[in-house]
Structure formats: C-alpha cells, structure tokens
Amino acid sequence: MVCIVICVHKCTGDATKVEHLWRLEGAKERLKLMKADLMEEGSFDEAIMGCQGVFHTASPVAGTALDPMGEIVEPAVQGTLNVLRSCKKNPSLRRVVLTSSSSTVRIREDIDPRVPLDESSWSSTELCQRFQVWYGLSKILAERAAWDFCKENNIDLITVLPAFLIGPSLPPNLCSTASDVLGLFKGETKKFEFHGRMGYVHIDDVAGCHILVYEQEAAYGRYLCSSTVIDNNELASFLASRYPSYPIPKGFKELERPYYEFNTAKIQSLGFKFKPLEDMFDDCVASLLQQGRL
Ligand SMILES: NC(=O)c1ccc[n+]([C@@H]2O[C@H](COP(=O)([O-])OP(=O)(O)OC[C@H]3O[C@@H](n4cnc5c(N)ncnc54)[C@H](OP(=O)(O)O)[C@@H]3O)[C@@H](O)[C@H]2O)c1
C-alpha cells in the first residue's frame, strides 16, 4: 500500500518540517508528499483520487488566536468539507476516518457523574462560545459538518475522538499539547490548571485506533479513544512520584467542573486495548530527553 501524506499549510517550503517523515521505516518506498491547503477547494483532489482510504487529521490546534473564528473554527470546518468534497470525486473511496476529539463529547453542563460519557454525547456549542473554548467549538462543528456531508453524499465515515494525546513526539517542533506537557515537567501550572479533569491516551493507541476502525468492516459511527480519565491534581501527584527529579507542580487550583468518566466499550468491543498512563508518560519523557528538551 502506498502511503500518501498530505502536507498542508506551510510545510512544503520548509524541508526541516518533514525530514522526520523520511526517516520512518519504509518511507522511501511508500511515502509520497503532496502540497494541499485546507482552505482551498479542490486542493486535495490529486492526492485523494485513487485512494481507498482517507485519514483526515489536520486541524488547527491553537490555545489562543486573535481571530478565533477565522484562525481556528473556519479552517477546521471548511478544511474538513474541502477534504470530503475531494473524497466525493473519488470512485475508489472505501472509507474516510476523521480525527475528531473527546472535546466534542465532554464539554457540557448536564453531566450525570454516575453515567460515563459515550459516543452518544455531544458537547454544547453554546458552552464553548460562552467560555471561549474555540478549539472545542471547531471540533464539534467540523465533526457535525462531516456527518451531514457524508450522509448526504453516501460516504462511509468513521470518526475517532481522542482524549489528550501523550507519548513520543516525532516532529522537530512540539505541538500545542506536547508543549503543555513539557511545561508541566518544568513546573508551570497555568495550562494544566485549565485542563482540569481530562482523559489521556497514548499516541500509538490513537494511530492504532484509526487503523483498526478503517480495517474492520463492521466498524461504524464515532469511537471514543481514551485510556484513563483523571483530575489534574491526581495527575500531578502521579507524575511527581514517578519522575521525582522534575519540579512537577504540587497541585492546581480546583476548578468548578463536572465529574465525568468515559465509556470506551465501543472501541474495546473491536478488541482494542489501551496502554496505561505509565507507558504514555515514560515514552513522552524519553522522547523529550532524547530531543534535549528536558
Ligand atoms: N493533541 C491532542 O491532545 C489531541 C487530542 C484530540 C484530538 N486531536 C486532534 O488530532 C489532530 C492532530 O493534532 P495535533 O495535536 O497533532 O496537532 P498538530 O501537530 O498541530 O497538528 C495539526 C496539523 O494541522 C495542520 N493545520 C493546522 N491549521 C491548518 C490550516 N489552517 N490549514 C492547513 N493545515 C492546518 C497543521 O499544519 P502546520 O503544522 O503546517 O500548521 C498540523 O500539521 C487534530 O485534528 C486535533 O484536533 C489532538
């Protein structure tokens, strides 16, 4: 199988941004990089034509923005629709797997703490707007737009809803969430205070889950992808005892947020097993050390 990575945004002009991809096993034989822009209709046509499977992952993951609707929400929604419009033109297409987020499930005020959230739950767009959770809003609107488009156009869509990703980082620049984790190991509290209670998942499991739901004919709908949900204060004490040489914060200010758990029975029913918190952070720390960031 030829693996095509769509290189979006600014990366084709900057060779260092994709160097790590060429070091992956089998890259010389199977990797093809093409330029495409989420905001340009038709930009993905050439890359997608002839493919049986499309994994759409690119989406703005920024904590802050001067123009959140223009910089985060619009590219997420329009980008998803542009990719799907290209999929529609491809007669060989078997299935599309879209990377959504657990933030499309857990941002709501009416959570019953006794009932774990599953794929039937949708976050509140009103709450996201009220608390300016633009990333969450972008993921909800993009996933909803994808479902509507695929139903109208008879496209086989599956969405994967990962929790907070932890693990080794391949690219030269850390993504937004990986920098938050690095900050935590340096004693910063601000970003993780805001995260409050959160689900965590190993990056390998997120990749594995995408492949599993693509390959398993019987897979359908949305799939939550989360190993463990814990409060940030529990996380801080877990990290402080496992990695005592780092100045992990002693604790965070308690935020008034509803208690929730995730029910991941749906992905587990396909035979999927999640890696524990220990593996996520051991691999993350090893990668940060190897890159000289810690
Ligand atoms: N990190 C997490 O904890 C987490 C949790 C749940 C779901 N996810 C989802 O996983 C996916 C990957 O996220 P990540 O955390 O790995 O972040 P990331 O490294 O920042 O990846 C996002 C990708 O989207 C591209 N992108 C962003 N804005 C774009 C735009 N306007 N036009 C074209 N491309 C654009 C970026 O390209 P450039 O580098 O060129 O800007 C980058 O390659 C996203 O869909 C995210 O919502 C992440």
PDBQT file of the ligand as one rigid body, heavy atoms in Angstrom, charges set to zero:
ROOT
HETATM    1  N1  LIG A 301      -3.099  16.827  20.757  1.00  0.00    +0.000 N 
HETATM    2  C1  LIG A 301      -4.157  16.320  21.351  1.00  0.00    +0.000 C 
HETATM    3  O1  LIG A 301      -4.179  16.107  22.578  1.00  0.00    +0.000 OA
HETATM    4  C2  LIG A 301      -5.388  15.985  20.519  1.00  0.00    +0.000 A 
HETATM    5  C3  LIG A 301      -6.484  15.403  21.184  1.00  0.00    +0.000 A 
HETATM    6  C4  LIG A 301      -7.610  15.068  20.426  1.00  0.00    +0.000 A 
HETATM    7  C5  LIG A 301      -7.645  15.278  19.065  1.00  0.00    +0.000 A 
HETATM    8  N2  LIG A 301      -6.545  15.846  18.459  1.00  0.00    +0.000 N 
HETATM    9  C6  LIG A 301      -6.624  16.060  17.014  1.00  0.00    +0.000 C 
HETATM   10  O2  LIG A 301      -5.510  15.425  16.401  1.00  0.00    +0.000 OA
HETATM   11  C7  LIG A 301      -5.170  16.130  15.196  1.00  0.00    +0.000 C 
HETATM   12  C8  LIG A 301      -3.684  16.443  15.208  1.00  0.00    +0.000 C 
HETATM   13  O3  LIG A 301      -3.435  17.355  16.263  1.00  0.00    +0.000 OA
HETATM   14  P1  LIG A 301      -2.013  17.535  16.983  1.00  0.00    +0.000 P 
HETATM   15  O4  LIG A 301      -2.280  17.686  18.411  1.00  0.00    +0.000 OA
HETATM   16  O5  LIG A 301      -1.067  16.502  16.495  1.00  0.00    +0.000 OA
HETATM   17  O6  LIG A 301      -1.606  18.973  16.498  1.00  0.00    +0.000 OA
HETATM   18  P2  LIG A 301      -0.618  19.492  15.375  1.00  0.00    +0.000 P 
HETATM   19  O7  LIG A 301       0.676  18.791  15.445  1.00  0.00    +0.000 OA
HETATM   20  O8  LIG A 301      -0.655  20.975  15.482  1.00  0.00    +0.000 OA
HETATM   21  O9  LIG A 301      -1.330  19.005  14.038  1.00  0.00    +0.000 OA
HETATM   22  C9  LIG A 301      -2.273  19.770  13.382  1.00  0.00    +0.000 C 
HETATM   23  C10 LIG A 301      -1.975  19.745  11.893  1.00  0.00    +0.000 C 
HETATM   24  O10 LIG A 301      -2.986  20.508  11.224  1.00  0.00    +0.000 OA
HETATM   25  C11 LIG A 301      -2.372  21.418  10.331  1.00  0.00    +0.000 C 
HETATM   26  N3  LIG A 301      -3.120  22.690  10.259  1.00  0.00    +0.000 N 
HETATM   27  C12 LIG A 301      -3.457  23.488  11.275  1.00  0.00    +0.000 A 
HETATM   28  N4  LIG A 301      -4.094  24.591  10.818  1.00  0.00    +0.000 NA
HETATM   29  C13 LIG A 301      -4.150  24.468   9.475  1.00  0.00    +0.000 A 
HETATM   30  C14 LIG A 301      -4.693  25.268   8.433  1.00  0.00    +0.000 A 
HETATM   31  N5  LIG A 301      -5.313  26.415   8.678  1.00  0.00    +0.000 N 
HETATM   32  N6  LIG A 301      -4.550  24.826   7.173  1.00  0.00    +0.000 NA
HETATM   33  C15 LIG A 301      -3.907  23.681   6.921  1.00  0.00    +0.000 A 
HETATM   34  N7  LIG A 301      -3.397  22.884   7.869  1.00  0.00    +0.000 NA
HETATM   35  C16 LIG A 301      -3.515  23.262   9.128  1.00  0.00    +0.000 A 
HETATM   36  C17 LIG A 301      -1.001  21.692  10.894  1.00  0.00    +0.000 C 
HETATM   37  O11 LIG A 301      -0.150  22.071   9.855  1.00  0.00    +0.000 OA
HETATM   38  P3  LIG A 301       1.040  23.101  10.138  1.00  0.00    +0.000 P 
HETATM   39  O12 LIG A 301       1.972  22.403  11.068  1.00  0.00    +0.000 OA
HETATM   40  O13 LIG A 301       1.604  23.329   8.778  1.00  0.00    +0.000 OA
HETATM   41  O14 LIG A 301       0.435  24.293  10.762  1.00  0.00    +0.000 OA
HETATM   42  C18 LIG A 301      -0.614  20.357  11.537  1.00  0.00    +0.000 C 
HETATM   43  O15 LIG A 301       0.018  19.525  10.595  1.00  0.00    +0.000 OA
HETATM   44  C19 LIG A 301      -6.087  17.346  15.144  1.00  0.00    +0.000 C 
HETATM   45  O16 LIG A 301      -7.207  17.048  14.351  1.00  0.00    +0.000 OA
HETATM   46  C20 LIG A 301      -6.523  17.504  16.596  1.00  0.00    +0.000 C 
HETATM   47  O17 LIG A 301      -7.749  18.176  16.715  1.00  0.00    +0.000 OA
HETATM   48  C21 LIG A 301      -5.425  16.194  19.155  1.00  0.00    +0.000 A 
ENDROOT
TORSDOF 0
